């Protein structure tokens, strides 16, 4: 595979999990596109990498197996994390882990996959399960915040991909409490937090959690980002808690209620 390395142990786990232990799995995709798509014949067919991936998008296949695209966001800025520079993030909910594996062998999927292979420079695909939606205490409705969404500055989602340092998850609690207090007046909402059980395709690194937090506008995010008390908590708790991370600002393509409703559905039956 030209755009990443498959983790054979996790792939085997997905393929062999007993049906009684199987259930929904959420695949979080970070995508880095080639400037020009490169097909097996060596030509680019006049397409950018992004355009090739748009042709790949297997909507009909996903619908037939009961999978659902619950989030797509375009990366506007990469705040933290080394190369590559990610271009797009998508999250797909599959009804079972086995359905994800079986999709890989479908002829109608393979026919489309050539476009993904041509367009993608690198990717990380993580599988996991959503955590119960965390309601930010005292969060303000977006119509009443200091920086509400406008036609020129609409909602943004900040995604954090996290690998914890030893004991980092517990250390992070101190940051979460301080950050929630400062973010609430600006209308921050948890769009979806996920525990990562494995990486299907990547660069060999392991990840523990993915967090998506929604802000009514970029200005609202900046107000929270620059709050002195939140910055102090970041240095005291957040930075020591993480061994590795990506932080990206996204402009959502799908209505965020698609993601939050799907998360609520899955976590309500756990």
N, C-alpha and C positions, 0 to 999 in steps of 0.2 A: 504494500500500500504506500503510495508516494507521499501522502500527507500526514502520516503518523504511524505509530507502532501499536499493534494490537496486543493487549494483555491476555495471553492465552489462559491464564488461571481464572480470570474473571469471566472470560468468554465461556469457558467450560462450566463455570458455576451457573451462568445464565441458561446454558443449554441443557443442563442435567438436573436442575432443581426439581424435586418431586412436586407433582401438581397440587398436592394438599398444602405445600408450603409456598407455592407461587402466588403471585398477586401483582397489582399494578407496580410499574417501575417508571420513573421519570428520568428521561435522558436530557441532560443539559449539554448543549453544543456551543462551543466557542469556535468561531470560524475566522480564518485569516486567508484572504483570497490572493491568487496570483494577479498581477497586473493584466496579463493576457492569458486566456485559457490555452492549455496545451493538450491536444488530443493525441491518441495513439499514433496517428499518421504524421505527427510533428507539426501540424498546422494549428492555428488558433481559431479558425472558422470565423474570424472577425469579431470574436466575443471577448469581453473582459471576464475575469474569473467570477465576479459577482453575477454577470449575465448567464454564465454557464450553470452556476448553482441555482439560479432562478428557474432554468429549464429543468434541472434535476428534480426540483421540489415534488416529491411523490405523493401528492394529495390524495389521489384515487386509491393508491395502495394503502395508505394509512387509514383511510375511511373504511376500506374493506376488512381490515383486521381489527377494527375497533379502536385504533389509536387516534389521538387528538393533539393537534398543535395548540398549545395553551399560551405561548408567549413567543414573540419575535421582537427584537430591539436592534436598532442600528447604533453602533458605537460612535459617539461624538468625541469622546476623549478617554484616554487611558491614563488614569491617575497614578496607579501603582502597578508594578510587575515588569519583568524583563521582556525581551522579544519572545515571541512575535507581537506585533501590534494587531490586536483583534479588530475585525470589521463588523461582525454581526454575532448576536447571541440568539439561540432558539431553544425552546423547551418543548419536548413532546412527551405526552403521557401514553404509555402502552398498557393494554389491559393485563398483560402478563410478561414476565421475563422471556418465557419461551416464545411468545409471539414476536418479540423483537429479533430473536435469533432466527426464527423460521422465515421472517421477512427477507433476510439476507440472501436466501436461495431462490426466491420467487423470480421467474423470468421477467415479469413486468417491472420488478424493482431493478434487476440487473440491467435491463435495457436503459433505464434512466441513470443508473449509477455512473456510467461513462462520463456524464456531464459533471458530476461531482468530482470525479477523479481529475478531470481536466481543469476545473476551476479552483480547486482548493490547494493552497500552499501548505497549510498546516491546520490541525484541529485538535481539540480536546473534547471527548465525549464521555461524560460522567453519568453513571446510573445511581439512583438513590430514591429516597422516600421523603415526602414533605413532613415538616414538623408542624404542629398545631399553630395556626395563625396567632401571632403575638399582637395583642391590642396595645398600642402605645398609650399609657395612662394620660388622660387629659388632652389627647390629640384634638386639634381644632379642625372644624370643617373647612374645606379648601376655599369656600366663598368668603370666609372670615379671617383668613391668614394675612399677614403683612404683605406677602408676595404671592397673590393668587395666580392661577394659570391665565395667560393671555394668548391671543392669536400669534404673537411674536415670541412668546416664551411659555410654551406648554409644558405638561408634566414630563419629568425625567425619572428614570429608574437607575439607581446605583446598585451594581452587582459586585459582591465581594466573593471571590473564590479563595478558600482558606485551607491551609494546612496548619494545624495547631502545633506549637512547641510543647514540650513535656509539661503537663499541667496547665496548658494554655486555655483550655475551655473554661476551667474554673476561674482563672485570672480574668478572663474576658467579662465575667459577670459584673465586675466593678465598673468597666467601661459602659456596658449596656445600661446600667441604672443611670449614670450621669448623662449619657448621650440621649436617652429617652426624655429626660427632664428638659433638656435644651431643645430637642427636636419637636416636642409636642406642640408648642405654640405656632410652629411653622407648618403643621399639618402632615408630618411624616406618617406614612403607612407602611406596614410590613406587607409586601406583595406576596412573598413566599420565601421560606427558609427550608433548606433541604440537607439531610444527612447523606453523605456520599458513601455508597457501599463498594464502589469500584470504578475504575476508569477503563472503558472499552477501548478507546484509541487515545493516544497521547504521546508524550515524550519521555515516559518512564517515571515521571513524578506522581506521587500519590496525593490525594486531596481528601479533606474531611467534611467540609460544609460548603454550601453555596447559599448566599443570602441576597435577596432582592428587596430593596426598600424604595418606596415611591415618594416623590416630592412633587408638590403642585407646580413648581417651576424651577428653572436653573437658579434664579435669584434666591429662592427659598433654600435650596441646597447650599449655596454659598454662604448664606446667613448662618446656617448651622455649622458649616465647615469652619468658619472663622471665629466662632464663639470661644472666648478665652477659657472658660471653664471646661468646655468640651475638649479643647486642645490639651489642657492639662491632664484630663482623664485619658486621652489618647496616649500621651507619653507614659503615663503611669501604668496603664493596664493593657491597652490594645496592642501597642507595639511589642511588648514582651510576650504577649499571648500567641503571636503568630510566627511560625517558622518560614512561611512562604505565602504569598497572596497576589491576586490580581484585583484591582478596583477599577471599574469601568463605568462611565456615564453613558446611558442608553436613552435614545428616543424611542418609546414603544410604538410598534406598528399595530399590534392588536390592542383592543380595549383591555385594560388591566383586570376588569371583572372576570374575564375568561380565565385568567390564572387564579385569582383569589377564590372564585367559585369552585374550581376544580380542586384546589388545595383543601378547601373546607369540606368538600365531599369526601375526599380520601381520609382526612384526619378525623372526621367525625365517626368513622367506623372502626378506628384502631382500638 
